[in-house]
Amino acid sequence: MAQREVALDVLVNTFLSASLAESTKKTYISQLKTFLSFCQSYGYTAVPAKTSTILRYIAHLSLSLSFKSIQQYINIVKAINDEKKFPTTQVNMVLKGIRRIKGDCSVQKLPMTLDILLCISEHLNLSTSLGATFWSACLVAFYGMLRKSSLFPPKGQLSPKLSDVLVKPNGLVIHFGYSKTVQCKQRRPFIVLSRSFSADNRLCPVKALCNAWKLSGVRRCEEPLLPVQENNRVTSMSANQFTTMLNSVLNVLNLKGYSGHSFRRGGASHALSCGVPMEMIMAQGDWKSLAYVEYLNLKDIESREKHLRKMLLVV
């Protein structure tokens, strides 16, 4: 009986560990260390924490963090203390005051554009495996409106492979084993990439991928979607390699305010400007709610004028 109970306890611990994503665990651990360090520096007791300790901690966080970040940091304090004794009313009042004084606006990364993509390509050596794969990753992220984690999954998750690609007459369909919005294997997200048949197809994601595969010499289904050939060995491009190359070329172009997330936002904004229906944007970018509207470049005056001008065409 004891051995059977131990086996069940092992399962329980496995399920408890799997209840949170690895990235979430790291975030909680970092936030917990911050709170414990604060308590230690002032000689406060962390558990159970007094109301004054919690409120002073919030004030301490307000010196360096945004309103939304403070909200997240307080969650771990609430988790390690007795929820029934947690001073929710006082905490909410202090947070409300911080929100009024500091504001509640998040700084979004700028959207990637076709012009910037072309500038990036001009500073790459597309005849090398690394350059070609980086360029294909940029275009796939842009036209797929992808989160960086879909192309470069966190540790423990499978990176996309050639076996995840379905070839169609007019393009490719790429399935992904990891998505931020699919935590429980409910479905397998995918994107559709169309082939460009124009004379100038520098921005064609299908052509870019095919070029990257050719230069890396990949042929087998189990080989990576984004291959890099180094020392006669093919490996999958890492998130660090992608970010390092992106930051390097952005610095050369003297472009500030862009990151890997700019491809997702830029792709959605570009699709909107091309008249792609909102529901198609939502499907391609794998948004579960209307939160994706925040990523669209709807606050730009010229973009808004362009779209609203269409209303006059029906008169």
C-alpha positions as CSV (number, residue, x, y, z in Angstrom):
1,M,0.0,0.0,0.0
2,A,2.8,2.4,0.9
3,Q,4.5,2.0,-2.5
4,R,1.2,2.6,-4.3
5,E,0.7,5.8,-2.2
6,V,4.2,7.0,-3.0
7,A,3.5,6.4,-6.7
8,L,0.3,8.5,-6.4
9,D,2.2,11.2,-4.6
10,V,4.8,11.3,-7.4
11,L,1.9,11.8,-9.8
12,V,0.4,14.6,-7.7
13,N,3.8,16.4,-7.6
14,T,4.2,16.0,-11.3
15,F,0.8,17.5,-11.9
16,L,1.4,20.4,-9.5
17,S,4.7,21.1,-11.3
18,A,2.9,21.1,-14.6
19,S,0.2,23.5,-13.5
20,L,2.5,26.5,-14.3
21,A,4.6,27.2,-17.4
22,E,8.3,27.2,-16.8
23,S,8.4,30.9,-17.7
24,T,5.7,31.6,-15.2
25,K,7.6,29.8,-12.5
26,K,10.8,31.8,-13.2
27,T,8.7,35.0,-13.0
28,Y,7.2,34.0,-9.6
29,I,10.6,33.1,-8.2
30,S,12.1,36.4,-9.3
31,Q,9.1,38.3,-7.8
32,L,9.3,36.3,-4.6
33,K,13.1,37.1,-4.2
34,T,12.3,40.8,-4.6
35,F,9.8,40.7,-1.8
36,L,12.0,38.7,0.5
37,S,14.9,41.0,-0.2
38,F,12.7,44.0,0.7
39,C,11.6,42.4,4.0
40,Q,15.2,41.5,4.9
41,S,16.5,45.0,4.2
42,Y,13.9,46.6,6.5
43,G,13.8,43.8,9.1
44,Y,10.2,42.9,8.3
45,T,8.6,39.5,8.6
46,A,7.6,38.2,5.1
47,V,5.1,35.5,6.3
48,P,2.8,36.4,7.8
49,A,3.3,39.9,6.5
50,K,1.7,42.9,8.3
51,T,-0.5,45.2,6.4
52,S,2.0,48.0,6.8
53,T,4.7,45.8,5.3
54,I,2.7,45.1,2.2
55,L,1.7,48.7,1.7
56,R,5.2,49.9,2.2
57,Y,6.4,47.3,-0.3
58,I,3.9,48.6,-2.9
59,A,5.2,52.1,-2.3
60,H,8.8,50.8,-2.7
61,L,7.8,49.1,-6.0
62,S,6.3,52.3,-7.3
63,L,9.7,54.0,-7.3
64,S,10.8,51.8,-10.3
65,L,7.9,49.9,-11.7
66,S,4.8,50.7,-13.7
67,F,1.3,50.2,-12.3
68,K,0.7,47.0,-14.2
69,S,4.0,45.5,-13.1
70,I,3.2,46.4,-9.4
71,Q,0.0,44.5,-9.7
72,Q,1.9,41.4,-10.9
73,Y,4.5,41.6,-8.1
74,I,1.7,41.8,-5.4
75,N,0.2,38.5,-6.6
76,I,3.1,36.5,-5.1
77,V,2.8,38.3,-1.8
78,K,-0.9,37.4,-1.7
79,A,-0.1,33.8,-2.6
80,I,2.4,33.2,0.3
81,N,0.2,34.8,2.9
82,D,-3.2,33.9,4.3
83,E,-5.7,35.1,1.7
84,K,-8.4,35.7,4.3
85,K,-6.1,38.1,6.2
86,F,-4.7,39.8,3.1
87,P,-5.5,43.6,3.2
88,T,-7.3,43.6,-0.2
89,T,-9.2,46.8,0.4
90,Q,-6.1,48.8,1.5
91,V,-4.0,47.4,-1.3
92,N,-6.6,48.2,-3.9
93,M,-6.9,51.8,-2.7
94,V,-3.1,52.3,-2.8
95,L,-2.9,50.8,-6.3
96,K,-5.7,53.0,-7.4
97,G,-3.7,56.0,-6.2
98,I,-0.6,54.8,-8.0
99,R,-2.7,54.4,-11.2
100,R,-4.0,58.0,-11.0
101,I,-0.6,59.5,-10.3
102,K,1.7,57.3,-12.5
103,G,-0.9,56.5,-15.2
104,D,-1.7,53.2,-16.8
105,C,-0.3,53.2,-20.2
106,S,2.0,50.5,-21.6
107,V,4.7,51.3,-24.0
108,Q,4.3,49.1,-27.1
109,K,7.0,48.2,-29.5
110,L,6.8,49.9,-32.8
111,P,5.3,47.8,-35.7
112,M,7.6,46.4,-38.3
113,T,6.9,47.7,-41.8
114,L,7.8,46.5,-45.4
115,D,10.2,49.3,-45.8
116,I,12.1,48.4,-42.7
117,L,12.1,44.7,-43.7
118,L,13.7,45.6,-47.0
119,C,16.3,47.7,-45.2
120,I,17.1,44.8,-42.9
121,S,17.5,42.4,-45.9
122,E,20.1,44.8,-47.5
123,H,22.3,44.4,-44.4
124,L,22.2,40.6,-44.4
125,N,24.4,38.1,-46.3
126,L,21.6,35.9,-47.7
127,S,24.1,33.6,-49.3
128,T,25.0,32.1,-45.9
129,S,23.0,29.7,-43.9
130,L,22.7,32.0,-40.8
131,G,21.8,35.1,-42.8
132,A,19.2,33.2,-44.9
133,T,17.6,31.6,-41.9
134,F,17.4,34.8,-40.0
135,W,15.7,36.5,-42.9
136,S,13.2,33.7,-43.3
137,A,12.4,33.9,-39.6
138,C,11.7,37.6,-40.0
139,L,9.3,37.1,-42.8
140,V,7.6,34.1,-41.2
141,A,7.1,36.1,-38.0
142,F,5.8,39.1,-39.9
143,Y,3.3,37.4,-42.3
144,G,2.4,34.8,-39.6
145,M,1.9,37.5,-37.0
146,L,3.8,35.2,-34.6
147,R,4.9,35.5,-31.1
148,K,8.7,34.9,-30.9
149,S,8.0,31.9,-28.6
150,S,6.1,30.1,-31.4
151,L,9.3,30.1,-33.6
152,F,11.6,29.7,-30.7
153,P,9.8,27.7,-27.9
154,P,10.9,27.9,-24.3
155,K,13.1,25.1,-22.8
156,G,11.3,21.8,-22.8
157,Q,9.1,22.5,-25.8
158,L,9.7,21.2,-29.3
159,S,10.9,23.5,-32.0
160,P,9.1,23.4,-35.3
161,K,10.5,21.0,-37.9
162,L,10.1,20.3,-41.6
163,S,7.5,17.6,-40.7
164,D,5.3,20.5,-39.5
165,V,5.2,22.0,-42.9
166,L,2.5,21.2,-45.4
167,V,3.2,22.3,-49.0
168,K,0.3,23.7,-50.9
169,P,0.1,24.9,-54.6
170,N,0.1,28.6,-53.5
171,G,2.2,28.5,-50.4
172,L,2.9,26.7,-47.1
173,V,0.9,25.7,-44.0
174,I,3.1,25.5,-40.9
175,H,1.9,23.9,-37.7
176,F,3.4,24.7,-34.3
177,G,3.8,22.5,-31.3
178,Y,3.9,25.4,-28.8
179,S,1.8,28.5,-28.5
180,K,1.2,30.8,-25.6
181,T,-2.6,30.5,-26.1
182,V,-2.5,26.7,-26.3
183,Q,-1.3,25.4,-22.9
184,C,-3.4,22.2,-22.7
185,K,-3.1,20.6,-26.2
186,Q,-6.6,21.6,-27.1
187,R,-5.6,22.2,-30.7
188,R,-2.6,22.6,-32.9
189,P,-2.1,26.2,-34.1
190,F,-1.0,26.9,-37.6
191,I,-0.3,29.7,-40.0
192,V,-0.8,30.0,-43.8
193,L,2.0,31.6,-45.8
194,S,1.3,32.6,-49.4
195,R,3.8,32.5,-52.2
196,S,4.6,35.8,-54.0
197,F,4.3,35.5,-57.8
198,S,5.4,39.1,-58.4
199,A,8.7,40.0,-60.2
200,D,10.1,41.4,-57.0
201,N,9.6,38.7,-54.5
202,R,12.3,39.7,-52.0
203,L,9.6,39.8,-49.3
204,C,8.2,36.3,-50.1
205,P,8.3,34.1,-46.9
206,V,8.1,30.9,-48.9
207,K,11.1,31.8,-51.1
208,A,13.1,32.8,-48.0
209,L,12.4,29.5,-46.3
210,C,13.2,27.5,-49.4
211,N,16.5,29.4,-49.7
212,A,17.3,28.8,-46.0
213,W,16.7,25.0,-46.4
214,K,18.8,24.8,-49.5
215,L,21.8,26.6,-48.0
216,S,21.6,24.5,-44.8
217,G,21.2,21.3,-46.8
218,V,18.2,20.0,-44.9
219,R,16.2,17.2,-46.4
220,R,14.8,15.0,-43.7
221,C,11.5,15.6,-42.0
222,E,13.0,15.6,-38.5
223,E,15.3,18.5,-39.3
224,P,14.5,22.0,-38.0
225,L,12.2,24.6,-39.7
226,L,14.8,27.3,-39.1
227,P,18.1,25.5,-39.7
228,V,21.6,26.8,-39.2
229,Q,24.6,25.0,-40.5
230,E,27.6,25.3,-38.2
231,N,30.7,23.1,-38.3
232,N,29.1,20.7,-40.8
233,R,26.2,20.2,-38.4
234,V,22.6,21.5,-38.7
235,T,21.0,22.9,-35.6
236,S,17.8,24.9,-35.1
237,M,18.3,28.7,-34.8
238,S,17.9,29.8,-31.2
239,A,16.0,32.7,-29.7
240,N,19.3,34.2,-28.6
241,Q,20.8,34.0,-32.2
242,F,17.7,35.6,-33.6
243,T,17.5,38.4,-31.0
244,T,21.3,39.1,-31.3
245,M,21.1,39.4,-35.1
246,L,18.0,41.6,-34.9
247,N,19.5,44.0,-32.4
248,S,22.7,44.2,-34.4
249,V,21.0,45.1,-37.7
250,L,18.6,47.5,-35.9
251,N,21.6,49.3,-34.4
252,V,23.2,49.6,-37.8
253,L,20.0,51.1,-39.1
254,N,19.7,53.3,-36.0
255,L,16.2,52.1,-35.3
256,K,14.9,52.4,-31.8
257,G,11.7,51.0,-30.2
258,Y,11.6,47.7,-32.2
259,S,11.9,44.1,-31.0
260,G,10.9,40.6,-31.9
261,H,7.3,41.5,-31.1
262,S,7.4,44.2,-33.7
263,F,6.9,41.5,-36.4
264,R,3.7,40.4,-34.8
265,R,2.2,43.8,-34.5
266,G,3.6,45.0,-37.9
267,G,2.1,41.9,-39.7
268,A,-1.3,42.5,-38.2
269,S,-1.2,46.3,-39.1
270,H,-0.1,45.5,-42.6
271,A,-2.8,42.9,-43.1
272,L,-5.4,45.5,-41.9
273,S,-4.1,48.0,-44.4
274,C,-4.4,45.4,-47.2
275,G,-8.1,44.9,-46.4
276,V,-7.7,41.5,-44.7
277,P,-10.8,40.8,-42.6
278,M,-10.4,41.2,-38.9
279,E,-11.4,37.6,-38.2
280,M,-8.7,36.4,-40.6
281,I,-6.1,38.5,-38.7
282,M,-7.4,37.0,-35.5
283,A,-7.0,33.5,-36.8
284,Q,-3.6,34.0,-38.4
285,G,-2.2,35.6,-35.2
286,D,-3.9,33.0,-33.0
287,W,-5.6,35.6,-30.8
288,K,-8.3,34.2,-28.5
289,S,-9.9,37.6,-27.9
290,L,-10.1,41.1,-29.2
291,A,-6.9,41.9,-27.4
292,Y,-5.2,41.8,-30.8
293,V,-6.8,45.2,-31.7
294,E,-4.3,46.8,-29.4
295,Y,-1.5,45.7,-31.7
296,L,-3.0,47.2,-34.8
297,N,-1.7,50.6,-35.9
298,L,-5.1,52.2,-35.4
299,K,-3.8,55.3,-33.6
300,D,-1.8,56.5,-36.6
301,I,-3.7,59.4,-38.2
302,E,-2.7,58.6,-41.7
303,S,-3.8,55.0,-41.4
304,R,-7.1,56.0,-39.9
305,E,-7.7,58.6,-42.6
306,K,-7.0,55.9,-45.3
307,H,-9.5,53.5,-43.9
308,L,-12.2,56.0,-43.1
309,R,-11.9,57.5,-46.6
310,K,-13.4,54.3,-47.9
311,M,-16.7,55.3,-46.3
312,L,-17.1,58.0,-48.9
313,L,-16.8,55.6,-51.7
314,V,-20.3,54.1,-50.9
315,V,-22.0,57.5,-51.3
